[in-house]
Amino acid sequence: MARLPHRPGDQTYDGLLTRDDLPDGWYLPDRFPGERPDDVSSEIDALLGYDDSTVTEEERQAQFESPQNETVDGRWRYIEHSTTHTRVLIRLQRQTGAVPEEVRITGVIYLPWRPGDPITSQLLRELPTARIEAAINQRLFAMKRTTTMTGAKIELPSGRRVSERDLLKPLGDPKRVPDFYELVALQHGRLTARGDRNPSATMAEISDVALSTAQGWVAKARARGLLPPGRRGRAG
């Protein structure tokens, strides 16, 4: 559930998009779309068919556990171009099944500066969706992926590379293992992607530690922005 904005119109209240995530030439207005003081993402979703207001808790849980991309709980954010004054709404959606977890743009509403002006293919090509996604994911998860000749590996901040196979091994001592909390986030994400209903409990079993210890690791990973806030009513 979204937290209340720190102040009316603050699009950065949940940390999903900040001004620094936008390339030069684009800026994040201090207001939600339509000059509203509150986050109207659910209303836009309802209008465009992303509506999850009628989704039951059972259906919502099934989405969370599915390897397919989720549609519930997306967030629309309003950005503008400083030169052309083009107005764009982008829908940001956490992809919890990805390893590492990531945020993707799953919807775009493109509006010219003056209502009625044409939208040209050049303007559409200039929307830097990939750069915005990359900036968000680098900030939130502090990780990037690289591909080697032997398959996909994940590069950690220290430069160490791990494979998906490594993500299900014991995590070790947080004081001695480089990138420990990045690994916590990756292991948690991997277990979630496999449909684990309580990944913290499984992590405790893998590393042979108390459940409270594993939960503490996950909480610290969340505090560092390596995992999103926990969902209400969802274990692990």
C-alpha positions as CSV (number, residue, x, y, z in Angstrom):
1,M,0.0,0.0,0.0
2,A,1.3,3.4,-0.9
3,R,2.4,5.7,1.9
4,L,0.9,9.1,2.2
5,P,2.9,11.8,0.4
6,H,5.3,13.8,2.6
7,R,3.6,17.0,1.2
8,P,0.8,17.6,-1.3
9,G,1.9,16.9,-4.8
10,D,5.2,15.3,-4.0
11,Q,5.8,12.8,-6.8
12,T,8.9,11.4,-5.1
13,Y,7.2,10.4,-1.8
14,D,7.6,6.7,-2.3
15,G,11.2,6.8,-3.7
16,L,10.2,5.1,-7.0
17,L,11.3,8.1,-9.2
18,T,13.5,11.0,-8.2
19,R,14.7,14.1,-10.2
20,D,18.2,12.6,-10.5
21,D,16.7,9.6,-12.4
22,L,15.8,11.8,-15.4
23,P,18.3,12.6,-18.2
24,D,19.3,16.1,-19.1
25,G,16.3,18.0,-20.6
26,W,13.7,16.2,-18.6
27,Y,12.4,17.2,-15.2
28,L,10.0,16.0,-12.5
29,P,7.2,18.5,-11.7
30,D,6.3,19.1,-8.1
31,R,2.8,17.8,-8.6
32,F,0.9,14.8,-9.7
33,P,-1.0,14.7,-13.0
34,G,-3.9,17.1,-13.3
35,E,-2.6,19.4,-10.5
36,R,-3.8,16.9,-7.9
37,P,-2.2,16.9,-4.4
38,D,-2.5,13.1,-4.1
39,D,-1.2,10.1,-6.1
40,V,-3.9,9.2,-8.6
41,S,-2.2,6.2,-10.1
42,S,-5.1,3.9,-9.2
43,E,-7.6,6.2,-10.9
44,I,-5.4,6.3,-14.1
45,D,-5.1,2.5,-13.9
46,A,-8.8,2.1,-13.7
47,L,-9.4,4.4,-16.7
48,L,-6.8,2.5,-18.9
49,G,-7.6,-1.0,-17.9
50,Y,-4.9,-1.6,-15.4
51,D,-7.5,-1.4,-12.6
52,D,-6.8,-3.7,-9.7
53,S,-9.5,-2.3,-7.4
54,T,-11.7,-5.4,-8.1
55,V,-8.8,-7.9,-7.8
56,T,-9.4,-10.2,-4.9
57,E,-6.7,-10.9,-2.3
58,E,-6.3,-14.4,-3.7
59,E,-5.9,-13.0,-7.3
60,R,-3.4,-10.4,-6.0
61,Q,-1.4,-13.0,-4.2
62,A,-1.3,-15.2,-7.4
63,Q,0.1,-12.2,-9.3
64,F,2.8,-11.7,-6.7
65,E,3.8,-15.4,-7.0
66,S,3.6,-15.6,-10.7
67,P,6.7,-15.5,-12.9
68,Q,4.8,-13.2,-15.2
69,N,5.1,-9.4,-14.9
70,E,2.7,-8.0,-12.3
71,T,0.1,-5.3,-13.2
72,V,-1.0,-4.5,-9.7
73,D,0.4,-1.5,-7.7
74,G,2.0,0.3,-10.6
75,R,2.7,4.0,-10.2
76,W,2.1,6.8,-12.8
77,R,4.6,9.6,-12.7
78,Y,4.4,12.9,-14.7
79,I,7.5,14.3,-16.4
80,E,8.1,17.2,-18.7
81,H,10.7,18.2,-21.2
82,S,12.3,21.6,-20.4
83,T,12.7,22.7,-24.1
84,T,9.7,21.3,-26.0
85,H,7.5,21.2,-22.9
86,T,6.3,17.8,-24.0
87,R,4.3,16.2,-21.2
88,V,4.6,12.5,-20.5
89,L,3.1,10.1,-18.0
90,I,5.1,7.0,-17.4
91,R,3.9,3.9,-15.5
92,L,6.6,2.4,-13.2
93,Q,6.1,-1.2,-12.2
94,R,8.3,-3.3,-9.9
95,Q,9.2,-6.6,-11.5
96,T,9.7,-8.8,-8.4
97,G,10.2,-12.0,-10.4
98,A,13.3,-10.6,-12.2
99,V,16.8,-11.5,-10.9
100,P,17.9,-9.0,-9.8
101,E,14.6,-7.3,-9.1
102,E,14.0,-4.3,-11.3
103,V,11.6,-1.5,-12.2
104,R,10.3,-1.3,-15.7
105,I,8.1,1.3,-17.6
106,T,4.9,-0.5,-18.4
107,G,2.8,2.3,-19.8
108,V,3.3,5.7,-21.5
109,I,0.8,8.6,-22.0
110,Y,2.3,11.2,-24.4
111,L,0.9,14.7,-24.6
112,P,2.1,17.7,-26.6
113,W,2.7,21.0,-25.0
114,R,-0.5,22.5,-26.5
115,P,-3.6,20.2,-26.7
116,G,-4.3,19.4,-30.3
117,D,-0.7,19.6,-31.5
118,P,0.5,16.5,-33.4
119,I,2.7,13.9,-31.8
120,T,5.6,13.2,-34.2
121,S,7.7,10.1,-34.5
122,Q,10.7,12.2,-33.6
123,L,9.2,13.2,-30.3
124,L,8.4,9.6,-29.5
125,R,11.9,8.4,-30.3
126,E,13.3,11.1,-27.9
127,L,11.6,9.7,-24.8
128,P,14.5,8.1,-22.9
129,T,12.7,5.1,-21.3
130,A,15.7,2.9,-21.2
131,R,17.9,5.5,-19.5
132,I,15.2,6.3,-17.0
133,E,14.8,2.6,-16.1
134,A,18.6,2.1,-15.8
135,A,18.9,5.1,-13.5
136,I,16.1,3.9,-11.3
137,N,17.4,0.4,-11.0
138,Q,21.0,1.5,-10.4
139,R,19.8,3.7,-7.5
140,L,17.3,1.2,-6.0
141,F,19.3,-2.0,-6.4
142,A,22.9,-0.8,-6.8
143,M,23.5,-3.7,-9.3
144,K,23.9,-4.3,-13.0
145,R,23.8,-7.3,-15.2
146,T,26.5,-8.5,-17.5
147,T,26.6,-11.4,-20.0
148,T,29.6,-13.6,-20.3
149,M,30.4,-16.4,-22.7
150,T,29.3,-19.0,-20.2
151,G,25.9,-17.4,-19.6
152,A,24.2,-14.6,-17.6
153,K,26.0,-13.4,-14.5
154,I,25.3,-10.6,-12.2
155,E,28.0,-8.0,-11.4
156,L,28.0,-6.8,-7.8
157,P,29.2,-3.3,-6.7
158,S,32.6,-4.8,-5.7
159,G,33.1,-6.2,-9.2
160,R,32.5,-9.7,-8.1
161,R,30.2,-11.8,-10.5
162,V,27.8,-14.4,-9.4
163,S,25.6,-16.8,-11.3
164,E,22.0,-17.6,-10.5
165,R,23.2,-21.0,-9.2
166,D,25.2,-19.1,-6.5
167,L,22.1,-17.3,-5.3
168,L,20.8,-20.4,-3.5
169,K,24.0,-21.0,-1.5
170,P,24.6,-20.0,2.2
171,L,25.2,-16.3,2.5
172,G,28.0,-16.4,5.1
173,D,29.0,-13.8,7.6
174,P,27.8,-10.2,6.8
175,K,31.0,-8.8,8.2
176,R,33.2,-10.8,6.0
177,V,31.3,-11.3,2.7
178,P,31.6,-8.4,0.2
179,D,28.3,-7.2,-1.2
180,F,26.5,-9.2,1.5
181,Y,23.2,-7.3,1.5
182,E,23.2,-7.2,-2.3
183,L,23.4,-11.0,-2.1
184,V,20.6,-11.0,0.4
185,A,18.4,-9.1,-2.0
186,L,19.3,-11.3,-4.9
187,Q,18.6,-14.5,-2.9
188,H,15.3,-13.1,-1.7
189,G,14.3,-12.2,-5.3
190,R,15.3,-15.6,-6.6
191,L,13.2,-17.4,-4.0
192,T,10.3,-15.1,-4.6
193,A,10.5,-15.7,-8.4
194,R,10.3,-19.5,-7.6
195,G,7.0,-18.9,-5.8
196,D,8.4,-19.2,-2.3
197,R,5.7,-17.9,0.1
198,N,8.1,-17.2,2.9
199,P,11.6,-16.5,1.4
200,S,13.0,-15.3,4.7
201,A,12.3,-18.7,6.3
202,T,14.0,-20.5,3.4
203,M,16.9,-18.1,3.6
204,A,17.3,-19.0,7.2
205,E,17.4,-22.7,6.3
206,I,19.9,-22.2,3.5
207,S,22.3,-20.3,5.8
208,D,21.5,-22.4,8.9
209,V,20.6,-19.3,11.0
210,A,17.6,-18.3,13.1
211,L,14.6,-17.0,11.2
212,S,14.9,-13.7,13.1
213,T,18.5,-13.4,11.8
214,A,17.4,-13.8,8.2
215,Q,14.5,-11.4,8.7
216,G,17.0,-8.9,10.0
217,W,19.2,-9.3,6.9
218,V,16.1,-8.7,4.7
219,A,15.1,-5.7,6.7
220,K,18.6,-4.2,6.3
221,A,18.5,-4.9,2.6
222,R,15.2,-3.1,2.3
223,A,16.6,-0.1,4.4
224,R,19.5,0.1,1.9
225,G,17.1,0.3,-1.0
226,L,18.1,-3.1,-2.3
227,L,14.6,-4.5,-1.9
228,P,11.3,-2.8,-2.1
229,P,9.2,-2.2,1.1
230,G,7.4,-5.4,2.3
231,R,3.9,-5.8,1.2
232,R,1.1,-5.8,3.7
233,G,-0.1,-9.3,4.6
234,R,2.8,-11.0,2.7
235,A,5.2,-13.2,4.6
236,G,9.0,-13.0,4.1
